[in-house]
Amino acid sequence: MIRAVLDTNIIVSALIAKKQSPPVVVYQAFIAQRFILVTSGMILTEVEEVMNRDHLVKVHGWKPAQV
């Protein structure tokens, strides 16, 4: 099976997208187990930091513990 590393931008874009977009398609492929997601603590920390930015919290409405 293919292994893939997703850039923070792709992950965040997929999580906040309101409509179908290339990042959403990639995320859906991951959910459908079409590839294995390879990540690191640094990437996950960056995703958390970006998702907790005020302007993005207004978009997704999640609390920090939900990110």
N, C-alpha and C positions, 0 to 999 in steps of 0.2 A: 504494500500500500504506500501511496505517496505520503511523505512527511512535508509539512510546510510551516514556515515561520511567518506570522502575520505582523505587519507593522502596526504600531499603536494607532495610526490614523485609520487604517482599515477596520480595526476592531471597534474603535469609537464611532466611526461613521456608520457601521452596521448596527450598532446598538441604539443610536439616536435617530436613524432614518425613519421617515414617515411613509416612504414609498419605495418601490423596487429600485435598486441601484446596484452597480457592480459590487460594492462592499456587502450588501445584503445577500447577493447571490453567493458570494464566497462563504459568508456566515451560514447560509442555508446548506451549502455543500458540507460544511463541517458538521452541522447538526445531523445531516443525513449519513454521516460517517464515510464520506467519500475520500477523506484524507485524515491523517493524524496531525493534530496541532502540536507543534513543538514551540515551547515558550521558555521564558526565564523569569526569575524573580524581578529582574530589572524591568522587563517589559510589563509585567503585571503591576508593578509599582507605578510605572508611568501611566498605564491605563487608568488606574485608580486616581492618580493625581489629576489627570485631564478630566475624567468624568466628574470629579468634585469641584471643578471650576464653576464659579457662580453662574456664568452665562450658559453653561451646559446643564447645570442643575435646573435652571428655569425651563429647559427643553424637555428633559427626561423626568424631572420631579422626584428622583430617588433620594433617599437619605444616605449619608455616607456609609452606614452599615450595610446598605443594600448594594453598594457598588462592588 
